[in-house]
Amino acid sequence: MLSFDPYQQTDRENYKLLIGSVIPRPIAFVTSKSEQGIVNAAPFSYFNLVSSNPPMLSVSVQRQGGQKKDTARNILSGKEFVVHVVDEENVFEINETSASLPPDQSEIDVTKLTLVDSEEVGVPAVVQSKIRFECVLHQAVDLPGADLLIGRIVRIHVDEAIYKEGRINADLLKPVSRLAGTNYAKLGEVFSLKRPD
Ligand SMILES: Cc1cc2nc3c(=O)[nH]c(=O)nc-3n(C[C@H](O)[C@H](O)[C@H](O)COP(=O)(O)O)c2cc1C
């Protein structure tokens, strides 16, 4: 086994080890709104569920050169955001939104994605996603190099084509995850294991 002291490595070396190890990572495509009303959109793979009662999720937005990214700034000020599930059909357009644009420019304008009003929050959502969660900021944790944003889910939208009797059909959802570098992954072979009693 190789053994690494993360405090003797560069940030880049640690980053490469971490994002290559924790795979596959689900991707949150997040819309948020600036105080000036500009809709911001970007993907984040430091993302997961953190609670189901009440339903909550987390997104961690890294700082860039010590500065908060637009998504973090918007959510900290507006306290609302929408998380969309990334799938094989929308991943190309969503990848395009990860360009670093100035805060007064919307990433949506550089894609074919279209906005729709949300029901419970003032932040619009994107139509091209089969599942989306409207969220209200529950807590923000100011980490040394990131803003960990914990959102309470206040509305869940699901495309009826992938929904049956309370369950999501994963084969129809076709989720896409993030690996290291520029690599993404589709859902692989699915198998089940009985839990021991
Ligand atoms: C698939 C994917 C996953 C990403 N995951 C993250 C992440 O977890 N945290 C992060 O800070 N940036 C992540 N990024 C980079 C951001 O999307 C990128 O910095 C974006 O420009 C931030 O947008 P904003 O400045 O408008 O908030 C990811 C990019 C891609 C393409």
The ligand as a Gaussian input file, in Angstrom:
#p B3LYP/6-31G(d) Opt

LIG

0 1
 C      -19.513000      17.610000     -13.224000
 C      -18.922000      18.747000     -12.445000
 C      -18.883000      18.689000     -11.061000
 C      -18.362000      19.760000     -10.311000
 N      -18.356000      19.676000      -8.945000
 C      -17.942000      20.732000      -8.224000
 C      -18.002000      20.688000      -6.787000
 O      -18.437000      19.706000      -6.180000
 N      -17.578000      21.777000      -6.095000
 C      -17.151000      22.897000      -6.745000
 O      -16.824000      23.885000      -6.079000
 N      -17.065000      22.969000      -8.087000
 C      -17.469000      21.922000      -8.838000
 N      -17.415000      21.988000     -10.213000
 C      -16.981000      23.231000     -10.845000
 C      -18.101000      24.261000     -10.871000
 O      -19.224000      23.780000     -11.596000
 C      -17.569000      25.543000     -11.561000
 O      -16.556000      26.103000     -10.764000
 C      -18.648000      26.568000     -11.816000
 O      -18.115000      27.562000     -12.676000
 C      -19.112000      27.264000     -10.567000
 O      -20.129000      28.137000     -10.952000
 P      -20.437000      29.516000     -10.218000
 O      -19.155000      30.287000     -10.071000
 O      -21.409000      30.148000     -11.153000
 O      -21.050000      29.163000      -8.909000
 C      -17.876000      20.913000     -10.980000
 C      -17.884000      20.961000     -12.396000
 C      -18.385000      19.890000     -13.113000
 C      -18.390000      19.955000     -14.619000

